[in-house]
Amino acid sequence: MHPDKVDRERVVQLTDLPNVGKATADDLVLLGIRTPAQLLGQCPLEMYHRLCRITGQRQDPCVIDVFMSITGFINGEPPQPWWAYTDARKRMLADARAQGVNVEDSSS
């Protein structure tokens, strides 16, 4: 759903979340997430890596941005477009690399 149309009080199904359409909802189901509440405590980067493993292919790094937007939203942040998280994702991955964490090349 477009972030401007999200009503926190009416978020019941995955497609009620900001930036989530059918394809992303299907990806979340692959991860075992069937309700918005199941996003509580989830790590966007771990979700991304799990999705890559489950599908057997590297996903677009922007998927991390979407996962950041929905985990942030479910934890009380206002709904924002996924691209509002791109810089934060790039910083997060750069910090992880600087600490010696082996992350896929997802900096684009």
N, C-alpha and C positions, 0 to 999 in steps of 0.2 A: 504494500500500500504506500502511496505517496506520503511522505512525512507530514505534509501540511494537512492531510485528511485523517490522521490518526487521532482517535479519542481514547485516551488511556483507560477510561472507564468501560469501554466497549471492546477491549482486546480479549478475544475469546479463542480464536483460532490463529494459526501461524500467519495466515495472509492478512490478519489485522495488524501485524507488526509493521513498523516503518521499513521500507525498502524490500519487503518480502512479497514476491508474487508466487505463482505456481511452481516455477523451477526451483527457486530457493526453498520454498516449503518442502518440495520433494527431497532436496538435499538434506534438509534438517531431519526429515523422517529417516533417511538413510543413516543418520547419526544417532537415531533412537530418540529424537526429540519430536514429540507429537503435540505438545501444548506449549504456549508461551512460558508458563511457569517453570517448565523444565530447563529453561535457559539460565535460571538462577545458579550461580556458582560455576558456570561454564567459562572456559578460557577461549577467546576467539582464535588464537593461534593454534591451540591444540585441536579445536574443531576443524580448522582448515587442514591441518596435517592428517587428521583422521579421515576427512572427506577425500583427500588425495589418495590415501591408502585404500579406502573402500572402493573408490571408482577405478583405481589403477592408473590414474593420470593426474598430472599436475594441473591444478585449477588456476584460473586467473587470480593474481594476487588481490584484485579488487574484492574477491570473495571475503578476504580477511576484513576489509573495510565494512562490508555488510554485516559480518559477524560482530565486529566491534560496535556497530550502530545498534544492533538488536540486543546485545548483552548490556550495553550501556543503558538503553531504554528500559529494559526489564529491571535494572537496578536503580531507576529513578531519574535518569537523564532525560532531557526533553528530546522529542523525535527530531532527528537531523538527517539530511541526505547522506548517503553512504560516502560520497566524495569529501565530506567534511572530515573524514577520518583518515584520508590518504596520507597526509603529512605525519600524523601520529603513528600510523602503521610503519612508515619508512623509518621514523626515529626508533620505534620499538625494535625493529629488525636490526638496525645498525647497532643499537645498544647491546642486543643479544650477541651479535657477532663480535663486538668489542670485548665481551666477557667470555669469549671462546665457545659460545653455544653454537652448535652446528645447526644452522637453519638453511632451508632451501633458498636459492636466489630468488627472493620475492620483492626486490627493491624497486621494480618498475612501476 
